[in-house]
Amino acid sequence: MTEAAPPAGRRAPSRRRGGTEQAAPAAPARSLAYRHLQNPFEPMKVFSQDQVEAIHEAALTLLETQGNKVLSAKGRAAYKAGGAEVNEETQVVKLDRELVKKALSTCPAEFTFHSVNPDLHIQQGGRHVCFAPTSGPPNIMDTAGGRRAGTFEDFTNLIKLCQHFDVIHTLGGAVEPQDIPVHIRHLEMTRAQLLLSDKVPFVFSRGSGQIADNFELLRLAHGFTPEQFRATPVTWTVINTNSPLQLDIPMAEGIIDFANAGQVLIITPFTLAGAMAPVTVAGALMLAHAEALSSITLAQMVNPGTPMIYGSFTSNVDMKSGSPAFGTPEYVKASFGAGQMARHINLPWRSSNATASNSPDAQSVYEAQMSLWGALMGGANFMLHAAGWLEGGLTTSYEKFILDVEMLQMFAESFQPVGATPADLGLEAVAEVGYGGHFFGCAHTMERYRDAFYTPLVSDWRNFGTWFNDGAATATDRAARIWRQSLDAYQAPTRDPAITEAINAFVERRIAEGGSPPVT
């Protein structure tokens, strides 16, 4: 396959293999609801309900007896104001289980991300599924240019690719544009997201100054008053705890800033079994659950009703080298278990599409496929790093982005309903074909063949001779062509000129004022 798939996940018309197309009656269009996905399958489980409750109780006991170290004085003050036991000398915060229970009672089980384009609103919770790109790697890779430091051009290219494919529902950090100084990087990244796409943008939690700048840009983009902004979730951030049992300054203060603004917090402990967590899957999940509960409680203390997503990023390490491993059987089982813990406290659940591979090769795809199966069959609502992740999160790959989009579209198709009406069952077609015949030209096939099956983005289904004579391109080779063609096909969303002017004016003013350095 040498041509890019149509934007928005739509199919090019199918062609018959051999012969010419024959006129056929129109059939109902195949559903291509890639923008608003729901997972129809029951989530997989690895724990009994008694085991889930035991993990939850152990996490509560850990928070009561050992607590969590909170490096931010502002964070400790917020915990204390909410009723927690705070030791200023040790910086340890202990939470009574009744405080945690109260906090969980105010978390919304479902909510809506609001885009500037109402067609691109995102539902979270229940069976809703959202795909976000890889976020935050410092490096970029493509097969022509190799691995290198990420640039602003790479960042904008990835935003354009996110805009191009409907199966990507929200934006993300994509890659760090290291050619932009850190004190103004947040301004340029958010401006690019707002002007190059109309999907829900992402904001890093790197200090109150940067967060305030980004919130003002988002408010301008939506035309909201400050009150409307606080009442409407329009963006999200990821809060990573420092496992085991520590919350640093930018993360603690990010929780407070996002909660005060009513914006979405994805609380994600990063627990690698055998390294930053107990070596067992259950032990690693228990620690992650405790850390998540602690941060969720802080957010609800600050602003009850703050929309939250329960994040999980539990895997194992290579016990020979200490390197993180992803897409492993343990990763899959940890995903199933994390989904059970999220549902136990009635919160939407975030998982990831991860691989430890260093190139967009077979390892990167089979590990990603395992990660996707673990997350989606485990009932994930928000899939971060869904497209582009390589090298354990240190690199974003253009080719891997396209290979992942292919897999995401295939999952999206797998979520579509399967009909079983009399017309679907095809008794008349079987009667028409009779004994020993074929169905290629029967009326039932001719009515439906154009949209009967998923048309792949990357896969090449031609026979060996045709494929070989056409250059013998591998899937990675084809992905390299497709991402460039997709950039050529990119179309910017329509923007109100007055809003664009307001966004640009704010960014230029803040750059002139010196921007805002990140907090460490």
Buried (B, 14 or more C-beta within 10 A) or exposed (E): BEEBBBBEBEBEEEEBEEEEEEEBEEBEEBEBEBBBBEBEEEBBBBBEEEBBEBBBEBBBEBBBEEBBBBBBEBBBBBBBEBBBBBEEEEBBBBBBBEBBEBBBEBBBEBBBBBBBEEEBBBBBBEBBBBBBBBBBBBBBBBBEEEBEEBBBEBBBBBBBBBBBBBBBBBBBBBBBBBBBEBBBBBBBBBBBBBBBBBBBBBBBBBBBBBBBBBBBBBBBBBEBEEEEBBEBBBBBBBBBBBBBBBBBBBBBBBBBBBBBBBBBBBBBBBBBBBBBBBEEBBBBBBBBBBBBBBBBBBBBBBBEEBBBBBBBBBBBBEEEEEEBBBBBEBBBBBBBBBBBBBBBBBBBBBBBBBBBBBBBBEBBBEBBBBBBBBBBBBBBBBBBBBBBBBBBBBBBBBBBBBBBBBBBBBBBBEBBEEEEEEBEEBEEBBEBBEEEEEBEBBEBBBBBBBBEEBBBBBEBEEEEEEBEEEEEBBBBBBBBBBBBBBBEBBEEBEBEEEBBEBBEEBBEEBBEEEBBBBBE
